[in-house]
């Protein structure tokens, strides 16, 4: 059997797309955070969700 071509499958694929509406101020803040942390908007949102979830577990 021939070898598969392409990228190997990932352990936890990000296959769900989420769309939200935000104000211009929120978008500017998100962009500033992403730039300062040298990260993407998506990574910043994921980190925020993880932070809130961990805070809720502590309570």
N, C-alpha and C positions, 0 to 999 in steps of 0.2 A: 504494500500500500504506500502511495507517495506521501511525503511529508506535507503537513498543512502549511499554507502560506499565510503570512500576516502576523498580527500581534497575538501573543498568548492571552487566554482569557484571564480576567482579573478575579480576585477572590470576592470582592464586594462591588459589583458594577453599579455605576450611577446611571440608571436607565429611566428614571422618572424626571420629567421636566416640570418645573414649578414656575408659574408666572404670577407676579404680584404688582399691584399699583402702589407707587410711592410718590411723595411730593418731591419737588425739585430740591428742596433743602435736604431731605433724607438721601436723595441720590448723590448730592454733593458730599455729604458726610461719608457715605459708603465709598465713594471714589477716593476721598482723602485718606480714609483708613486703609484702603487697598494699596494706595501709593506708598504710604508711610511704612506699611508692613511688607511691601514688595510681594503682594499677593493678588489674587483675583477677587472680583466681587463675590463669586460663588463661594470661594474659600472663607471669606469674611462672614457670609451669612451662615455657612455650616458651623463655623467656630462659635458664632453667637447662639445658635440653636443648642450646640453641645454645652455651652456655658450655662444657659438657662436650665437645661435638663439636669445638669449636675447640681445646680443650686436648689432645685426642687427636691432632689433626692436627699439633700442634707437636712431639709426642714422636717 
